[in-house]
Amino acid sequence: MKNWTPDPTFYPSARLAMRAPPEGLGYVAILNVAGDVPDELGVVDLDQRSSTYGSLIGRTRMPNAGDELHHFGWNACSTALCPYAPHPHVERRYLIVPGLRSTRIHIIDTKPDPHSPTIVKVIEPAEVHARAGYSRPHTLHCGPEGIYVSALGAPDGDGPGGLFMLDHDSFDVLGRWEIDRGPQYLAYDFAWHLGHDVQLTSEWGTPNMIENGLVPELLLGAKYGHQLHVWDLRRRRHLQAIDLGPENQLVLELRQARDPTKKYGFAGVVISLKDLSASVWLWYHEDTWKAKKVIEIPAEPAEADELPPLLKGFKAVPPLIADINLSLDDRFLYVSCWGTGEIRQYDVSDPQQPRLTGSVRLGGIVKHSPHPASGPLNGGPQMVEVSRDGRRVYFTNGLYRAWDQQFYPEGIKGWMVKCDANPAGGLELDPEFYVPIEEGYRMHQVRLQGGDSSSDTFCYP
């Protein structure tokens, strides 16, 4: 794990990372729907010169059933080059793969054979509970001084949720990150402005609020997350809460500007209680930290008999923004609408006024929009990942087992697809790239070999 020179996949700036060679492989979380056999980490061939391009060429099985693999990340990335906490000896080698339901964390080595990663360590739930006081690890980011992990709640399934740290080298659980959490109780994603020593976090719900599905009484009572939290990153203290309004439920994915001199970012809101619309909010600094809605995507009318029981009374399909992602040049924001079955591309060169520049329809609760290689699909664009050069956009269609069943009760048939992005704006589906998964399995987050648009944070402009 020790190097004499920095890992060649580390870049001081996002600008330089965009010149990186194209990815050859993708790693994808594979969920066993029944939960009675272990989940897997899949390997997808992304090399367009390869005879197995667009195929699932490897699968690493976890040692236990019932983990519910969800999000995962690298042990180290470009933050290792940050001047205040340099770790140039580490390498991008291990994938840190937690089970969202089990709290078990797998350390998976991709170096001996990137096509066939191997599990080298398993951190059991009891260690996370005892050393961090948290459970249900969700999002991971490789930071300058260690690996940051968000967690949805406490070991008993209630709150608060928060962040904990893993050591870069030993992968030991170091402990809870927060020194003073202030009013923060719910947790989900987090994002850094490393040039300004600021962190933002978002809100979903505690494990007891989500693990058996979306609870209508909690949703209609505005009990799910609707705030952003601003933190002093170095002092690990809460600075400010930004309330987006209780009608804006489920403030989930966060994507900060990749240029560390910029003090803004985007947050996705899953649903509005007023009209079932979804929205993207801009956070920015102007004397203090503020947030404003900059994108609103309306619900689409539908007949009651086309809808799952959860939605019949509304006679509409909510977009359900399940993920967002930002290209490394801060030019294009990608928004996945899991309910309506659409991936959208916005030009956010002016972050205050996003402009829709591309759209592709696949799946959807009602439309079941087809792929040329498969015919009609269900599920919809969910986890979205963008290549470092911004030219390729990958996404999958499985969200979260209990919620999948509520919105797609017929059962989601899993797939991974790719779109090609025009540097001037525009999005086109690759008709030849279609990766299905057999019945009983679904795919969630994708990570690209060597890094991608959401894996690394940069300290230099």
Secondary structure by P-SEA (a helix, b strand, c coil): cccccccccccccaaaaaacccccbbbbbbbcccccbbbbbbbbbccccccccccccbbbbccccccccccccccccccccccccccccccccccccccccccbbbbbbccccccbbbbcccccaaaaaaacccccccccccccccbbbbbcccccccccccccccccccccccccccccccccccccbbbbcccccbbbbbbbbccccccccccaaaaaacccccbbbbcccccccccbbbbcccccccccccccccccccccbbbbbcccccccccbbbbbbbcccccccccbbbbbbbbcccccccccccccccccccccccccccccbbbbbbccccbbbbbbcccccbbbbccccccccccccccccccccccccccbbbbcccccbbbbbccccaaaaaaacccccccccbbbbbbccbbbbbcccbbbbbcccccccccccccccccccccccc
